[in-house]
Amino acid sequence: MVLLRGSGGASRELTLALQRLGAVVTTNESDGADFVVESELDLDREALRRLAADELGLPTAPFWFAGTAAELAAIAEHAGFPLAVGPVTDGADAGRSVLLRPEDVEPAWQRAVAAGQHRVMAETVVDVDDEVTLLTVRTASPTGPAVHFCEPIGHRVADDGTLSAWQSHRLTPAALDAAKSIGARIVNSLGGRGAYSVELLVRGDEVYFADVRPGPVEATLLTLRTQRLSAFDLHARAVLGLPVDTIMVSPGAAEVGRAGEAVLDKADVLAVLAQAHEVAESDVWLFGDGLGAAFATAPDVTVARDRAQRTAVALRKLWQS
Protein backbone atom coordinates (compact mmCIF):
# COMPACT_ATOMS: atom_id res chain seq x y z
CA MET A 1 0.00 0.00 0.00
CA VAL A 2 1.23 3.50 -0.90
CA LEU A 3 0.29 6.66 1.03
CA LEU A 4 0.02 9.62 -1.37
CA ARG A 5 0.25 13.09 0.09
CA GLY A 6 -0.93 15.86 -2.22
CA SER A 7 -3.83 16.79 -4.46
CA GLY A 8 -4.68 18.09 -7.91
CA GLY A 9 -4.15 16.83 -11.44
CA ALA A 10 -0.50 15.92 -10.87
CA SER A 11 -1.44 13.69 -7.95
CA ARG A 12 -4.05 11.92 -10.06
CA GLU A 13 -1.44 11.16 -12.73
CA LEU A 14 0.90 9.84 -10.04
CA THR A 15 -1.92 7.69 -8.61
CA LEU A 16 -2.50 6.17 -12.03
CA ALA A 17 1.23 5.49 -12.46
CA LEU A 18 1.32 3.69 -9.12
CA GLN A 19 -1.84 1.71 -9.82
CA ARG A 20 -0.49 0.53 -13.17
CA LEU A 21 2.32 -1.06 -11.17
CA GLY A 22 -0.15 -2.90 -8.95
CA ALA A 23 0.08 -0.57 -5.95
CA VAL A 24 -2.93 0.17 -3.74
CA VAL A 25 -2.98 3.95 -3.22
CA THR A 26 -4.45 5.62 -0.14
CA THR A 27 -4.56 9.15 1.25
CA ASN A 28 -5.39 7.96 4.77
CA GLU A 29 -2.31 8.08 7.00
CA SER A 30 -3.84 5.56 9.41
CA ASP A 31 -3.97 2.79 6.79
CA GLY A 32 -0.46 1.51 7.56
CA ALA A 33 1.13 2.20 4.15
CA ASP A 34 4.36 0.49 3.12
CA PHE A 35 5.53 3.52 1.09
CA VAL A 36 4.95 7.27 1.33
CA VAL A 37 4.92 9.44 -1.80
CA GLU A 38 4.92 13.23 -1.60
CA SER A 39 3.22 15.31 -4.38
CA GLU A 40 3.19 19.09 -4.62
CA LEU A 41 5.14 19.14 -1.44
CA ASP A 42 5.90 22.45 0.26
CA LEU A 43 9.55 22.69 1.33
CA ASP A 44 11.28 25.05 3.71
CA ARG A 45 13.29 27.14 1.27
CA GLU A 46 15.48 28.49 4.05
CA ALA A 47 16.62 25.06 5.19
CA LEU A 48 16.99 23.91 1.60
CA ARG A 49 19.05 26.90 0.50
CA ARG A 50 21.30 26.66 3.53
CA LEU A 51 21.80 22.96 2.83
CA ALA A 52 22.69 23.67 -0.79
CA ALA A 53 24.96 26.67 -0.25
CA ASP A 54 26.42 26.25 3.24
CA GLU A 55 26.70 22.48 3.61
CA LEU A 56 27.11 21.28 0.02
CA GLY A 57 28.82 24.34 -1.40
CA LEU A 58 26.60 24.48 -4.48
CA PRO A 59 26.70 27.69 -6.51
CA THR A 60 23.61 29.84 -5.87
CA ALA A 61 22.51 33.41 -6.33
CA PRO A 62 23.35 35.55 -3.25
CA PHE A 63 20.50 35.21 -0.75
CA TRP A 64 19.27 36.49 2.61
CA PHE A 65 16.34 35.86 4.96
CA ALA A 66 14.13 38.37 6.72
CA GLY A 67 11.52 38.11 9.46
CA THR A 68 10.23 41.69 9.32
CA ALA A 69 9.70 44.43 6.76
CA ALA A 70 12.50 46.40 8.40
CA GLU A 71 14.92 43.50 7.97
CA LEU A 72 13.89 43.20 4.33
CA ALA A 73 14.48 46.93 3.83
CA ALA A 74 17.97 46.61 5.32
CA ILE A 75 18.74 43.68 3.01
CA ALA A 76 17.56 45.66 -0.02
CA GLU A 77 19.73 48.61 0.97
CA HIS A 78 22.74 46.32 1.30
CA ALA A 79 22.12 44.05 -1.71
CA GLY A 80 20.73 46.57 -4.18
CA PHE A 81 18.11 46.06 -6.86
CA PRO A 82 16.56 44.12 -8.51
CA LEU A 83 15.85 41.70 -5.69
CA ALA A 84 13.54 38.68 -5.85
CA VAL A 85 11.49 38.11 -2.69
CA GLY A 86 9.26 35.18 -1.80
CA PRO A 87 7.90 33.23 1.19
CA VAL A 88 10.26 30.68 2.71
CA THR A 89 7.70 27.94 2.11
CA ASP A 90 7.89 26.85 -1.50
CA GLY A 91 4.77 26.72 -3.64
CA ALA A 92 3.34 30.07 -2.52
CA ASP A 93 3.68 31.77 -5.92
CA ALA A 94 1.11 34.42 -4.99
CA GLY A 95 3.49 35.78 -2.38
CA ARG A 96 6.44 36.42 -4.67
CA SER A 97 7.69 39.82 -5.88
CA VAL A 98 10.59 41.49 -7.63
CA LEU A 99 11.81 44.63 -5.91
CA LEU A 100 13.06 47.41 -8.19
CA ARG A 101 13.21 50.33 -5.75
CA PRO A 102 13.00 50.99 -1.98
CA GLU A 103 9.27 51.72 -2.04
CA ASP A 104 8.65 48.16 -3.27
CA VAL A 105 9.77 46.67 0.06
CA GLU A 106 6.61 47.21 2.12
CA PRO A 107 4.18 45.93 -0.59
CA ALA A 108 6.40 42.87 -1.11
CA TRP A 109 6.40 42.13 2.59
CA GLN A 110 2.62 42.50 2.80
CA ARG A 111 2.19 40.21 -0.22
CA ALA A 112 4.27 37.51 1.46
CA VAL A 113 2.37 37.88 4.73
CA ALA A 114 -0.94 37.66 2.87
CA ALA A 115 0.26 34.31 1.49
CA GLY A 116 0.51 33.08 5.06
CA GLN A 117 4.24 33.60 5.55
CA HIS A 118 6.01 35.81 8.09
CA ARG A 119 9.53 35.07 6.88
CA VAL A 120 10.88 35.64 3.38
CA MET A 121 13.88 34.80 1.27
CA ALA A 122 15.44 37.55 -0.80
CA GLU A 123 17.94 36.82 -3.53
CA THR A 124 19.83 38.78 -6.14
CA VAL A 125 18.32 38.51 -9.61
CA VAL A 126 21.07 36.77 -11.56
CA ASP A 127 21.46 37.60 -15.25
CA VAL A 128 21.10 34.16 -16.83
CA ASP A 129 20.51 32.73 -20.27
CA ASP A 130 18.16 29.92 -19.33
CA GLU A 131 16.04 28.36 -16.60
CA VAL A 132 16.27 24.58 -16.66
CA THR A 133 14.68 21.66 -14.83
CA LEU A 134 16.88 18.58 -14.56
CA LEU A 135 14.68 15.62 -13.63
CA THR A 136 16.98 13.56 -11.40
CA VAL A 137 15.92 10.06 -10.34
CA ARG A 138 17.38 8.44 -7.23
CA THR A 139 16.91 4.68 -7.02
CA ALA A 140 18.17 1.71 -5.09
CA SER A 141 20.56 -0.80 -6.68
CA PRO A 142 22.42 -3.90 -5.46
CA THR A 143 25.52 -1.77 -4.96
CA GLY A 144 23.75 1.15 -3.26
CA PRO A 145 21.88 4.31 -4.31
CA ALA A 146 22.04 5.21 -8.02
CA VAL A 147 21.21 8.48 -9.75
CA HIS A 148 19.77 8.82 -13.27
CA PHE A 149 19.18 11.97 -15.33
CA CYS A 150 16.58 12.88 -17.93
CA GLU A 151 17.37 15.23 -20.80
CA PRO A 152 17.30 18.87 -19.57
CA ILE A 153 13.96 20.69 -19.79
CA GLY A 154 14.05 24.39 -20.63
CA HIS A 155 11.18 26.59 -19.48
CA ARG A 156 9.92 30.14 -19.36
CA VAL A 157 6.90 31.80 -17.71
CA ALA A 158 5.02 34.50 -19.65
CA ASP A 159 3.50 37.60 -18.08
CA ASP A 160 0.08 35.91 -18.04
CA GLY A 161 1.45 32.99 -16.04
CA THR A 162 1.57 30.51 -18.95
CA LEU A 163 4.50 28.10 -18.66
CA SER A 164 6.37 27.15 -21.83
CA ALA A 165 8.57 24.06 -21.53
CA TRP A 166 10.64 22.07 -24.01
CA GLN A 167 12.88 19.00 -24.01
CA SER A 168 15.62 18.65 -24.61
CA HIS A 169 17.21 21.99 -23.85
CA ARG A 170 20.70 22.29 -25.24
CA LEU A 171 23.47 22.99 -22.73
CA THR A 172 27.19 23.26 -23.31
CA PRO A 173 29.11 20.11 -22.28
CA ALA A 174 30.55 21.96 -19.30
CA ALA A 175 27.14 23.24 -18.20
CA LEU A 176 25.58 19.78 -18.58
CA ASP A 177 28.32 18.23 -16.44
CA ALA A 178 27.83 20.95 -13.81
CA ALA A 179 24.04 20.47 -13.85
CA LYS A 180 24.37 16.72 -13.31
CA SER A 181 26.86 17.25 -10.50
CA ILE A 182 24.49 19.66 -8.74
CA GLY A 183 21.53 17.35 -9.28
CA ALA A 184 23.33 14.30 -7.89
CA ARG A 185 24.71 16.13 -4.87
CA ILE A 186 21.39 17.67 -3.79
CA VAL A 187 19.26 14.53 -4.22
CA ASN A 188 21.86 12.33 -2.52
CA SER A 189 21.88 14.77 0.37
CA LEU A 190 18.08 14.67 0.63
CA GLY A 191 18.10 10.88 0.38
CA GLY A 192 15.16 8.60 -0.26
CA ARG A 193 13.97 7.26 -3.60
CA GLY A 194 12.06 9.07 -6.31
CA ALA A 195 12.19 11.59 -9.14
CA TYR A 196 13.39 15.03 -8.05
CA SER A 197 12.81 18.17 -10.12
CA VAL A 198 16.06 20.12 -9.74
CA GLU A 199 15.70 23.77 -10.78
CA LEU A 200 18.79 25.43 -12.23
CA LEU A 201 19.84 28.81 -13.63
CA VAL A 202 22.30 28.68 -16.52
CA ARG A 203 24.61 31.32 -17.97
CA GLY A 204 27.01 29.93 -20.55
CA ASP A 205 29.05 27.25 -18.78
CA GLU A 206 27.95 28.48 -15.34
CA VAL A 207 25.11 26.71 -13.51
CA TYR A 208 23.43 27.88 -10.30
CA PHE A 209 21.21 25.82 -8.01
CA ALA A 210 17.79 27.44 -7.51
CA ASP A 211 15.41 24.84 -6.04
CA VAL A 212 14.49 21.16 -5.82
CA ARG A 213 11.11 19.51 -5.41
CA PRO A 214 10.33 15.84 -4.90
CA GLY A 215 8.23 14.45 -7.71
CA PRO A 216 6.98 15.97 -10.96
CA VAL A 217 6.39 19.72 -11.40
CA GLU A 218 4.49 21.52 -14.14
CA ALA A 219 7.58 21.81 -16.36
CA THR A 220 7.92 18.02 -16.35
CA LEU A 221 4.38 17.40 -17.61
CA LEU A 222 5.73 17.30 -21.17
CA THR A 223 7.50 14.02 -20.32
CA LEU A 224 4.06 12.45 -20.74
CA ARG A 225 4.82 12.78 -24.47
CA THR A 226 8.61 13.02 -24.75
CA GLN A 227 9.87 10.10 -22.65
CA ARG A 228 9.23 6.38 -22.62
CA LEU A 229 8.62 6.71 -18.88
CA SER A 230 7.06 10.00 -17.80
CA ALA A 231 8.09 11.86 -14.65
CA PHE A 232 5.11 10.24 -12.92
CA ASP A 233 6.15 6.75 -14.03
CA LEU A 234 9.73 7.38 -12.95
CA HIS A 235 8.65 8.65 -9.55
CA ALA A 236 6.37 5.65 -9.01
CA ARG A 237 8.98 3.12 -10.10
CA ALA A 238 11.76 4.64 -8.03
CA VAL A 239 9.63 4.80 -4.89
CA LEU A 240 8.62 1.16 -5.29
CA GLY A 241 12.22 0.11 -5.86
CA LEU A 242 11.70 -0.90 -9.51
CA PRO A 243 14.16 -0.41 -12.41
CA VAL A 244 13.92 2.86 -14.36
CA ASP A 245 15.13 4.27 -17.64
CA THR A 246 15.24 7.91 -18.71
CA ILE A 247 15.02 7.40 -22.48
CA MET A 248 13.64 10.38 -24.42
CA VAL A 249 11.66 9.09 -27.41
CA SER A 250 11.01 12.44 -29.10
CA PRO A 251 11.80 16.13 -28.71
CA GLY A 252 8.72 17.94 -27.48
CA ALA A 253 7.21 21.05 -25.95
CA ALA A 254 4.28 22.07 -23.79
CA GLU A 255 2.28 25.17 -22.93
CA VAL A 256 0.78 24.87 -19.44
CA GLY A 257 -1.66 27.29 -17.83
CA ARG A 258 -4.45 27.70 -15.35
CA ALA A 259 -7.93 27.99 -16.83
CA GLY A 260 -10.28 30.86 -16.25
CA GLU A 261 -14.06 30.62 -16.24
CA ALA A 262 -15.43 28.38 -19.00
CA VAL A 263 -17.45 30.36 -21.54
CA LEU A 264 -18.36 27.72 -24.13
CA ASP A 265 -21.02 25.05 -24.22
CA LYS A 266 -20.21 21.38 -24.83
CA ALA A 267 -20.53 21.53 -28.62
CA ASP A 268 -18.22 24.54 -28.84
CA VAL A 269 -15.72 22.88 -26.51
CA LEU A 270 -15.50 19.91 -28.83
CA ALA A 271 -15.03 22.25 -31.77
CA VAL A 272 -12.15 24.02 -30.03
CA LEU A 273 -10.52 20.73 -29.10
CA ALA A 274 -10.84 19.56 -32.69
CA GLN A 275 -9.12 22.74 -33.85
CA ALA A 276 -6.32 22.30 -31.30
CA HIS A 277 -5.70 18.74 -32.47
CA GLU A 278 -5.37 19.82 -36.09
CA VAL A 279 -1.77 20.78 -35.33
CA ALA A 280 0.57 17.92 -36.26
CA GLU A 281 1.67 15.64 -33.38
CA SER A 282 -0.35 17.72 -30.92
CA ASP A 283 -2.32 16.72 -27.86
CA VAL A 284 -4.39 18.49 -25.21
CA TRP A 285 -4.83 17.48 -21.58
CA LEU A 286 -7.41 19.04 -19.25
CA PHE A 287 -6.58 17.94 -15.73
CA GLY A 288 -9.89 18.85 -14.10
CA ASP A 289 -8.49 21.25 -11.48
CA GLY A 290 -8.14 24.24 -13.79
CA LEU A 291 -4.83 23.04 -15.21
CA GLY A 292 -4.64 22.74 -18.98
CA ALA A 293 -1.72 21.68 -21.16
CA ALA A 294 -1.02 21.72 -24.88
CA PHE A 295 1.62 19.19 -25.95
CA ALA A 296 3.44 18.70 -29.24
CA THR A 297 6.30 16.56 -30.48
CA ALA A 298 8.49 16.89 -33.58
CA PRO A 299 11.85 15.71 -34.90
CA ASP A 300 13.24 19.10 -33.85
CA VAL A 301 12.57 20.91 -30.59
CA THR A 302 12.12 24.27 -32.36
CA VAL A 303 9.31 22.82 -34.46
CA ALA A 304 7.81 21.19 -31.37
CA ARG A 305 7.73 24.54 -29.56
CA ASP A 306 5.97 26.19 -32.49
CA ARG A 307 3.40 23.39 -32.62
CA ALA A 308 2.74 23.59 -28.89
CA GLN A 309 2.23 27.34 -29.11
CA ARG A 310 -0.25 26.98 -31.98
CA THR A 311 -2.12 24.27 -30.09
CA ALA A 312 -2.27 26.49 -26.99
CA VAL A 313 -3.74 29.39 -28.99
CA ALA A 314 -6.72 27.21 -29.88
CA LEU A 315 -6.98 25.82 -26.36
CA ARG A 316 -7.26 29.29 -24.81
CA LYS A 317 -10.58 29.79 -26.60
CA LEU A 318 -12.13 27.52 -23.98
CA TRP A 319 -11.86 30.18 -21.28
CA GLN A 320 -12.17 33.87 -20.68
CA SER A 321 -8.91 35.75 -20.74
N, C-alpha and C positions, 0 to 999 in steps of 0.2 A: 504494500500500500504506500502511496506517495501523498504527502501533505503539500498542497500548493497554496502558497501565500501570494495574494495579488488578485487583481480583477481587470476587466476590460477585454478588448479584442485580442491583445497579445497573450493574455492568460488562457483564453479559449483555444488559441492555436497551440499553445504549449500543452494544454490538456489533451488535445487530439494527438499530438506527437507521442505523449506518454501512453495513451490508450492504445495506439497502434502497436506499441511494444508490449502490450499485455498488462500494463500497470493499472491498478485500481486507484483512481485519483479522488482525494477528499480535501475539503477545506476546513474540516473539523479537527482541531488540535487534540481533542480527547480520544481520537480513533486509534491511537497507537501506531502511527505510520512508521514504516521502515526507512523512508527517505523524506527529506524536506527540500522543496524547491522554492526559491524566492523569485517573484516576478514583479516588475515595476517597483523595485525595492528602493526605499529612501535610505541614503547613506549620509553619515556625518562627514561633510566635506572638510571640516577642520581636521579631524583625525586622519582622514584619508590623505589630505595634502601634506600633513606633517609626516606621515608614514613615507610618502613618496619622496619628499624633498629632504627631510632631516635624517631619516633612518636608511633609506635606500640610495639617496644621493641622485635621484632622477632629475634631469633638467626640467624646470618649470618656469612659468612667468613669475616675476616677483609678486609676493602676496602678503597680506596682513589680515588680522581679524579684529573686529570691533564689537563692543557690547553696548555702546551708546552712540547717539548722533554726534556728540562732541568728540568721541574717539575717532569716528569716521571722518570728521572734519579735519582732525589733526593728521590722520593718515593721508588724506587728499592733499593737504598743504605740503607734506613731506614728499609724497610720491609724485605729485603732479597729475596732469590730465592728458589723455582720457584715462578713466579708471572704471573697470567693470566691477559691479557690486551685486551680490546675491545672497540669499539666505544660506546658512551653513548646512541645512538639510537639503540634499539634492532632490530634484523633481519639482521644486516650487518655482516654475518658470515665471509665474505672475509676479513674483517678488524681485525680479532682476532688473537692473538699470545700468546705463552707461553714463558716468559723470563726465561732463565737459567743462564745467566751471563751478566755482564754490557754491553758488546758489542752488546747484543740483543736489547737494548733500542731504539737506533736510527732506525733500520729497523722496529721495532714494531710500532713506532710512524708514520713512513712513510706509513706503510701498513694501519693504521687507517685513515690517511689523504687521501690516495688514495681511500678509501671507502666513502669519502665525509664528514668525521667527523674531527673536530679540537678540540675535547675534548674526553678524554678516561676515562674509569673506570679500575682501577687496583685492583686485589684482590688476597689474599693469596690462593694458591692451597691447599685446605683442603684434608687431607688423609681420604677418605670415602670408605665405602663398596659398596654403590649403588647410582645411580641417578634415581629418581622416579618422575613421573608425577601423580599428584592427580587431576583428573578431578572433579572440584567443581562447582556445579550448584546452582545459586542463583535465587530464584523464589519469586513470590508474593503469599501470602496466606491471608485468612480472618483475621488472627491475626497479620499480618505483614510479613516482609521478612523471608524466610526459606532457609536453606542451605542443599543440598544433596551431597553425595559423591559416586563416582564410586570406584570400586576396584582399588588399586594402580597399576600403569603401570610401570614396570621396563624398562630401555632402556640403550643402549650403542652405541657409534659411532665408527666404525672401521677406520683405517687409510685411507681407500679409500673413506670415507664419507658415507658409507652405515650405515643406522640406523637399529639396531635390537631392537625390542620392544616386550614385553610379558605382559600378564595379566591373573591372578593376580600375583603381586609380593609380596612375603611373607615378612611381617614386624613383629617385635616383638610387643606384645600388647602395650607396652609403646611407641614405635616408631609410631605405627598407631594412637594412641591417640594424640601424639604430632603433627603428620602430619595433622590430621583433625583440630586441634586447629589452626595451622598456616593457613591452607586453609580457614577456616571460618573467621578468623580475617582479612586477606588481602582482601578477596572478599567483606566482609561487609564494609570495609573501602573504597574500590573503588566504591561500590554501583552499582545500575543498576540491570538488569536481564540478565541472560545468563549463558553459560557454560564457566568456566575459567580454563585454564590449569596451575596449580600451580606446579612449578618446585622445587624439593627438593633434598638435599644431605643428605644421611643417613649413620651414623656410629653407629652400635649397636642400643642402645636406643636413641641416639642423632639424632636430625633432624635439618637441617639448611635450611632456606629459600634462594632460588637462584633467582627465577624469577616468573612472572605470565603474562599470555597472555590471552586476551579475545578471546573465541572461540576455535575451534579445532586446534591442531598443528600436525606435522607429527607423533609423537609418539601415538597420539590418533586415527590414521586411523584404527588401528586394531579393534576398537570398532564397525566398520562396520560388523564384524563377531562375536565378543565376547558378545555383549550386545543386549538386546531386542531393546533398543533405542540407536543409535550411538551417538557420540559426536555432529554430525551435527543435528540429530533429537532433542537432548536435548537442544542445543543452540536455535534452531528454536522455540521449544515449550516454553522455558523459556522467550524468548524475547516477544512472543505473549501472554504471561500470561496464558498458558495452563498447566495442570497437567503434571508432569514428574515422571518417575521411573528410577532407576539406576541398574536394575537387570542385572547381568551377566549370560548369558545362557550357556556359555562354556569357559573354558580356551582357550587361543589362543596366537598366536605370529605373527609377521610381520617382513619382511625385506624390507626396503624402501630406494630407491636410485634415483639419477638423471641419466637419460639415456645419453649415448654418441651418436655418429653418427650411424644411422641404417646402417647395412651392409648386410642385408638379403632381398631377394625378398619376395613377398606375400606368396608364397607356403612354403618357408622355415620358415617364421614367424609362420604360422599355425602349422607347424611341431614342432617348439620349444614350442609353447603354449600347444600343445597336450602333449608333454613330461613333461612340468611343472605340468599339471593337473593330471598326473599319480600318483602323491603323494597323499596319502589318506587325505581327508578333506582339500584339498588345493584349492586355488583360486588365480587368478592373475588379477590385475587392472592396466591398462595403462591410466593415467589421461590426456594425450594429451598435456601436457606442459613440457614433459621431465621427469615427475615423474612416477616411476613405483613401484608397491608394490606386494610382494608375501605374501599371508595370509595362515594360517593353524590353524585348531582347533584340539583338542584332549581331552580325559578325564583328561589328566595330562599336566601341562604347560611345563614340560621338553620334553615330546614327541612332543608337539605343536611347540616348538622352533626348534627341529630337523627337523620336517616336513617343516617349513617355510624356513629353511636354504637350504634344498634340492630343494625346489621349486625355490628359488632365484638363485641357481646355474644354473638351466636350463634357467631361465629368462634372465640371463646375456648374453646368447648366441645371444640375439637380437642385441647387440650393441658392438662396439669396446671398448676395455678396455682402 
